[in-house]
Amino acid sequence: MLVEGAKKEGAVMWYANWAGDEVEKISQGFKKKYPLINVLVFRGVSGKVEDKITTEYRAGKHLADVVLAGTSKMALFREGGIIGRYLSPQVRALQPKLYDRDGWWVSLAMSPTVIGANTNLVAPQETPKEWRDLLDPKWKGKIGLDTEPDIMILGMVQAWGDEKTLEFIRALARNQPQIRSGHTLLAQLVAAGELPVGAELYGYRVAELIAKKAPLRMSYPNPAIFSLSPIMTAALPPHPHAAALFYDFLLSEEGQTIIGTDIGRTPVRKGIPARNPEFVKVQESDAFLPLDPLMAGKKSNEAKRWIKEILLVRK
């Protein structure tokens, strides 16, 4: 029924915040399986995707079918009537922590948030292993940190609560981290030796650089904070059959294999090979902490305020 309906609709409109090459690989895989259904894409950074669909829905325009956006917007999307519910049969192959049982969202992939160190500058025994290791005075002025380390902060709030997280942020600020814009850039700077240590790096990006022989190592602090990549169906999709079919494909063996093998992100479907099997081991440990989208949505503005008023202040 979905296939026949999708063929009649002829297309699916996907709003996505992943990189262009990643979106293209997934689109090509779907098109190969369903050649009569075109994948139309609006791609942008997370904020642009969220702003676009929010503006459209407020104006009464319903253009998107499937949305891949930031974790922190989940609550606002639900409250604003922007997303609908679809409980894909594919979720039976996923860990329960990785989808909403009422069908509001499911994570397309996961990525651990790691601490990275340049192997030429930092000895193995000196590499920070835990988040609080970053507070050692010997790292003063030597830690690279993105302008938006919200995944790390929100994960700490989820694991530790507000008070302990604020203590950590204030102590980290006293160590005067070097602020840079862009997680990928930050990983590259650590690899180039311009910074000895990087906090809150995206694990899959560090793994990519290591695979290219970059002098990097990474550690997985406890809690091992995994960012999610939630996908949702729009509340009023213009191509409802194609929307459901595409959503199912993203979670299917074919879709998850593209994500795990071709793209290199960590798949959420059980039994799918990952380019970085060490990430799977971390997921199976007691330290594994997938970021809760609803919690992230409620605490996001507060976390951003802490980052702005404490970490980004130059004294």
N, C-alpha and C positions, 0 to 999 in steps of 0.2 A: 504494500500500500504506500509506504513512504517513497519507494523508488519510483513508482508510477506517478505519484503526485508531484514529486520533485522534477521529473522529466517534463511534466506539463508546465511547471513554474519556470524551469529553465535556468535558474540561478539561485545562488545563496549569497547574501551580503554579510561579510565578516568584518567586524571592527576589532582590530588586534593591536596590542602594544609590544609585540615581540619584534626582533630585528627583521629587516626586509628579506634577508636570505632564508631565515627560518620560516617565515610566513610563506614564502615561495615554495619551499620544499614540501610543506604540508599541502598547499593548494595543488601542486602538481600530482601528489599522491592521490588526492581525492579525484582529480580530473582524470587520472589514468583509470581509476576504478569506475567512475561514472562520467564518461566522455560527453554526455549530452547535458551535463549540468555545469555551468560556469561558476567559478568562485570569484566574486567581486570583493575587493578588499579596500578598506580604509585603514591605513596603518599610521600610527603615530606613537609618541611616547605616552606613558600612562595617562598623564593629565589631559592631553589633547583628546584621547579616545573618550574619556569620561565627560569632558566638557562638551564634546560634539553630540553625544547621544542625549545628554541631559538637556542641552539647548533645543535639540530637535523635538524631544518629547514635550517640552514646555510649549513649543510652537505648534503642537499637534501633528508633527511629521513623524512617520514611522518607517524608517528606511533600513534599520539594522535587523538582522536575523539572529546572529550569534555574536556575543561580545566576549573578548578576552581583555580584561582590564585589571586595574590594581586592586589588591586585597582590601584596602581601607575604604573603598567606596561601596562595599556590599550593602551595608545598612541603609545608606542613602538611596541606592538604587531600588531597594525593596520599598522603602517608605515613599519614594516618588512614583511608584508604579511603572518603573522603567523596565524591570525584568519580570519574567514570568517563571512558572515552575515547569520543569520537565525532568522526570526521574528516568534517565536512560537505563535500559536493561543491561548496558555494559558495566554499570557500577558494581554489579555482583562480583567482578574481578578486581575490585579496588579495596584498599584498607578503609574501614569505616570512618577513620579520622579525615579522610580526604574527599568527602562529599557530604552535602547536606541531605539528610534523610527525607526531607520534604520536597527535594528537587530544585532548590533555589540555585545551587551552584555545585560544581565539581572541579577539583584541581586537575589541570591538564598535565602538569609536570611539577617537579619540586627542585629546589636548589638549596644546598646547605650554605649558610653564611659562615665563612671561615676567617681565620687569622692567617695571613700569608707573610712569609719572610724570605729575603734574598739569601740564598745559600752561600754566596761569596762574602756576605757581610755579617751573617748571624750563624753561629755554631748551632748544631742540632740541640745541644743541651740548654742553649740560651733562648731558643725559640719560645715565645709565649704559647703556652698550652691551654690556659684558661683565660676567661675574660678579665679576671682580676690581675692576671700577670701583666696586663697592659698598664697597670697603675704603678708599676715599679719605677722609681725615679730615674733609673738608668735609661729609660725610653723617652725621657723628656725631650720634646722637639723632634723626635725620630719616628713618630707613628703617623702614617698616612690615613686620613679619614675623609670619606665623601661628605659633601654638603648636606646630604639627606640620608643619614644612617638610621632611618626609621625602622627598618626590619630588625636590626639589632636591638634598638630601644624597645620596640613593641614586644619582641620575644622575651626580653628581660622583664617587662611589666607582666606578661603572661606567666612567667616562671617565678618571679621574685616579688611582684607587687610594686606599687608606686614608690614607697619609701626607700627600699633598697636600690631601686633603679636610679632614683635621683641622687643617692649617695655615690653610686658608680659614675654617673654623668659628671658630677661636680669634681670627683677625684680625677677623672680622665681629662677634664678641662684644665686642671692644674698641671697636667703633663704636657700641655700645649701641643696638641696634635696638629699636624700640617694638613690643612683643609684643601681638598681638590674636588673639582666637579666632574663626576662620572666614575662609576665603579670600574668600568673596563679600563679607562685611562689610569686609574689608581693602581690596578693590577699591573699594567704595563710599566708604570713608574717604579714599582717595587722590583719588577723583573730587570729593569734597566739599571738598578742600583742607585737611583736618585733618592729612594727612601728605603731604609732597611726593613721596615715592618709596615704592613697594611692591615687595618682592622675592618671588619664588616665587608670583606671581599666576597664576590659571588663565586662559589666553589667551582661551578662548571667553567667559568672563564679562566680561573687559575689552572684548572686541569688542562684546558686547551693550550695554555702557554707552556705548561710542563711537558706536554706531549710534543711541543716544538723545541724542546731542549732548553727552555728558559731556566735560569738558576733560581728556582722557586721551590718552596715546600709549604705545606699548609697543615694547620691543626684544626681540630673540631672541638671547640670548647663545650663544656656542659653548662647550660643546656645547648644542645646542637640544634640551633634554630634553622628550620627549613622554611624558606619563603614558598608560598603556593602561587600558582597561576590559574586563578579561577575563571572558568568559562560559564556563561549564562546564556539563556535564550531571552531575547527581547520579549516584552510583555505582549506586543502586537506585531509579530514578525510578518513582513509582506510575503514571505515564501515559507509558510509553516512546515510543509512536508520536507523541503530542502533543508530547513533549519534543523529539524530533528535528525535527518539523515546525516548531515555534516557533523552534528554534535556526537552522534553515535560513532561516526568514523574516527573522530579525534580520540575517542577512548578505546577503539577497537585494537586488535592485535596489529593491524596494518598501520594505523595512525600512531600508536604508541611505539612501534618499531622505528618509524621515521624520527620521532622525537628522541628516542634513546640512542639509536645508532647513527642516523644521518646528521642530526642536529647536535646531539651530545648532551642534551638536558636529561635529567633523571626521570624516567617514566614512572607513572603511578600504577600502571597495571601490573599485577603479579605475574612473574614468569617471563617478562620481556627483558631481553639483554640490555644492559646499560653500558655505555662506553666507559663509565667510571664505576666499576663494581664496588669500590670502597665506599661510595655514597650509600649503596644499598646496605652495606654492613652497618653503617652509622644509623640508618633508618631502623634497623633491627635491634638497636641498643636501647638501654634505659634512658639515655640522654636525648633521644629523638624527640623534638618538639616542633610539630608543624604549626605555623602561625594561624591562629583562629581568625577567620575573616570578620566575624561579627565583633569580636573583641577589638580587633585592629580598627574597625570602623568607628567604634565608640571612643577609642583612646587616641586616634590618629592626630587630631588637632592639638591635643594636649602634648603629645610626644613632639610634634613639630615646634610647639612653643618652647619646650625645654631645650630642644636642639638650637633654636635661634637665640634664646636668651642666655644659654649657658655655654654650649660648645662653640658657637660661631662668633662669640664676643671676643674682640681683641683688646687686651688690656696692656 
